[in-house]
Amino acid sequence: MRIKFWGVRGSIPTPITPDAIRSKISTVVQRIRPSDLVSPVTRELFLSRLFPWLFNYAGGNTACVEVGLSPESAIILDAGSGLREFGLTVPRKIPALKNIHLFFSHFHWDHLQGLPFFSPIARPDIRVSFYSPEPGLKACLDAQMRYPFFPVTLENMDGGRSRFVQLKNGPLKIGGAEITWRKMNHPGGCYSYKISDGKHSVIYATDSELAENDFDKNAENIAYFHNADLIILDSQYTLGEAIEKFNWGHSSFSLAVDFASEWNIKNLCLFHHEPLYNDWKLEDNLRLAKSYYSHLGKNGMNIILAKEGEEMEF
């Protein structure tokens, strides 16, 4: 199972600014010594000592995650602006790629704004299927792609070839994988998805304000969360911000650590990054999350930061 992040921001796309680039360059220049420039080896050694946030640009596109199971079929989670970036790679995957299965967590703009620019919809050699537990899936997608919001309708793009599936009774089987879903705590509703291939399991839980009942040791929670290999979890805020923004539908990175460790999840991926956070702040949140986990007296869980373009394999 291969996971690739095409969009990791929350709320609104956040392109890197000229001031942010200038700040990174300035930080590097201040640290250069003449001895660092003597040879290619010394230059590489100098670069290796720099702060990770100077290189690890988290990315500015909104939520879109690819779960790769086979060359013939792609599972996509959410259609944020990162979906366009995935779509640009599709011609390289043809002729093997035949089916794209796109699952929506919910229909807030930052989770579907890439759809009008998703070029594979127009390809007659690829079948695109859309999924959501919510009724009226097609109507929701049609509504944002019509005058005066967009000049091309969804039907004009896909020629009526797309498939729209309301998820009712799970699990759903796709290419050897089993997909289940669960409603999470978010204004207007939001669904998480669990994808299992028989060996490994990944949970995608964006836009989730973790609540007390998510920690309950009942049969439903145990079957869904316990021992997952990876959870991609909303961790948009610090704890102070989460308290201040109670009922906004997002969690803090510290609560995400509590949750993932409580359910013995092997890898926690901090996701749906606050658009006001720069790379230094995101790296600092990652550092604090790891420190907090260590202070809990636990070990064995890997904590990472979702970064656009990065991949994971299980």
N, C-alpha and C positions, 0 to 999 in steps of 0.2 A: 504494500500500500504506500503510495507516494502522495505527500501533501505539498502543495505549492501555494504561496500567498501572492495574490494579485492586487489586493487592496486591504489595508489594515486600519485605516482611520475611521473615526466615528463622526457622525453629524454632518460633515461637509468636507469636500476635497480640500487638501491643504498643501499646495505646491511650496517647495522650498523657496525662500525669498533671497534677493541679492544680499540683504544685510546678513542673513544667516550664513551664506556662502563666504562673505567677506570676513565674518567673525571666525569661521573655521580656518580660513587661510591665515588670518592674523595670529591665531593661536599657534599654528604650525611654525610660522616665520619667527615668532618670538623665541622658539625653542631650538632653532638651528644654530649649531656651532660650526666653525670652519672645518673641524675634524670630521663632521658628519658628511661632508661633501667630497671627501678625498677619492672615493671609489664607489662603484655600484654596490659593493658589499656594505660599506659604511652608510650609504644612503638607505638601503633596505633595512639595516639595523636600526637606524633612526626612526624610520616609519613604523617599525614594529613596536617601538616604545611609546608611541603616541596614544592618547585616550581613544577608546573604541568609538565614542560618539562622534569623533571627527570623521570617521569613515562609515559607520553603520547608520546611514540614513534610513529611517524607518519607512519612509514613503508617504505620499500624500493622497493616494487614491482610497476611496471608501470601499466597504466590505465586499470581498470576493475571494473565495478560497476554492482551489481545485483539489479533488481527491481522485487520483489516478489509480485505476484498477487494471486496465488493459489498454492496448493501443486503439482498440475499436470503439471504446466507450469512455466518456468523461463525465464525472459528476461535479457539478459546480454548485457551490453554496453561496447564494445571494448574488445580486446583479448590480452592485455598486459600481462606481466609475472604474474600478479595476477590471470589470468584465471586458471593457474595450481592449485592455492590454492583452488579456487572454485571447480574445478574438483575433488579434493581429498575428498570433502564433499558429492559428488553425491551419492556414495553407501548408505549413511545414509538416503537419501531422497527417495530411491526406496523401494517399488514398486509404490509409488504415482506419482513420477516424470516421465512423459512420453515425454515431449517436451522441448527442449532448443532452444530459439530464440536469436541468437547472431547478434547484430547490430554493424557495423564498422563506426566510424567517418571518418577515412581515413586509408591509408595503410602504414604510416611511421612505422619503425620497432618497436618502443616502444608501438605501439598499436596492434601488431599482433604476437609478439614474444612468447606469451604463447601458441599459437595454436598448435605447434608441440608436446606439452606436455600435451594436454587436453585429458585425458584418456576417458572421456565419449563418444568421437567420435567413439570409437571402440566397444561400446556396442550396440548389435542388438535390445535391448529392449528400447532404447531411440532414438528419432528422433531429429537430430540437423539441424537447418535451419539457413542459413547465409543471411544477408541483407545488402545492400548498394545501394544508389542512383547512384553510379558510374557503368558504363558498364564494363564488363570483370571481375566481382567479382571472379568467379571461377579461371580464369587464374591468377589473382593476388595471390590468396592463394596457387594455385598449384606451382607457380614459386619459392616460398621460401621453399617448401618442396620437393625438388628434388636434385639429385646430381649436384654439390658438396656441396650444402648448408645443406642438411639433408639426412640421410640414408633411411628414410621411407617416401613414398609419401602420400599425403592426401587420394588418392583413396585406397591405401593399408590399411590405417588406418580405413576408414569408410566403405569399401566394396561397395562404390557407393551409400550408403544409404542417404547421406546428401542432403539437398535441398539448392539451390542457387537462391536468389530472388533479381532482380534489382528493386528497388523502383522507381516507375514512377509517378503515380497519387495517392496522398494520400486522406484521411487518411487510415492507415492500421489498421485492427481490430484483436486483439489477446486476447483471454480469457477475454472478457469484457472490455478491455482497447483499447484506440484509440491512435495510434502513428502517429505523424506528424514530418516533418523534414525541415531543413532550412540550406542553405549553409552559412558558416561563412568565415571570413577573415583569411586565413592561406595559406602560400606558398604551391602550389600544390593542394589546395582545402581541405575542411573539412566540415563535416555536424554535426549540433546539432540535438538532438532528443527531442521531447516533448511527454511525456506519461501521458495520462489522463484516470482516471477510472470512471468519472462521478461525483466524489466528490472532488478529489484532482488532482493536476497536477505537474509533475516534469520535469524540463528541464536539459538536460545533454549537456553542451557546453564547451568541452575541446578544446584545441588548437585553441583559438579564440582571435585574436587581434581586440578588439572592435574598431569600426570605427564610424564616425559621423552619417552615415546612420542607424546604429543600434539604435540610440536614436530618430530617426524621428518618429513623432506621426502619422504614416500612418496606414491604415486598416490592412495591413499584419503584421506589428510589434505589433499592439495592440492585435490582435487575438492570436499571438504566445507568447508574453512575459507578457502582463499585468495581474497582480493579480495571477501569478503562486505561488504555495505553496513553491516550492524549486527550486533554480537554482544551479547546480553543475558547477562552472564556472572557466575557466582557470584564474589563478591569480599568475602566476609563478614569477613575478618580483616585485621589488619596482618601484616607478614611475621613479626614475633616471635611473634604468636599462632598463625600457621599452622605455624610450626616446633614450638611447644609442643603444638599439637593435631594433630600429624601423624596421618594416617589417619582423621581425623574426617569427611573427605569434602567439605571446603570449601577455597577458595583465598584468597590475599591479593590486595589491590588492586594491589600492585606486580607480582606474577606475572601478573595479568590484563593489565596494561600490556605486559609482555614478550611475552605470548602474542599479543595482538591486533596489536601492531606487527610481530611476526615473520611473521604471516600477511597483512600489508598490509590489515587490516580498517579500513574508513573511520570507523566510529563504535563506540566501546566504551561500553557502559552498565553501570555498577557495580550489582549486583543481589544479592538475598537478604541484606539488611542484618542485621547482628548485633542481636538484640533489646535488648542492653545499651547500644547506642549511641544517644545523643540527637542532635538535629539539628545541634548545633554539631560534634560528633565526625564525623558523616557528611560535613558540608561540609568539615571539615579533611582527611578522607581524600581527598575529591575534589581539594582543593588540592594535597595531597602527590602524588597520582597524576599530576596534570598537571605538577608540578615534576619528578617522576622521569622522565616521558616527555621533557621538555625536556632533561634531563641526558643522556639517551641520544643526544642529537644528532640526533634525528629530528623530522619535522614532517608535518603533513597529516592526522593522526588526531584526531578530536574525542572527548573524554572527557566523559561526562555521568553524573549520578547518577539512578538510577531513583526516581521520585517518584509516589506514588499520585495518580491523576487526570490526570496529564500525558499528552500525545499527541505522536507524531512521525509525519511523513509523508515518503514517498519517491516 
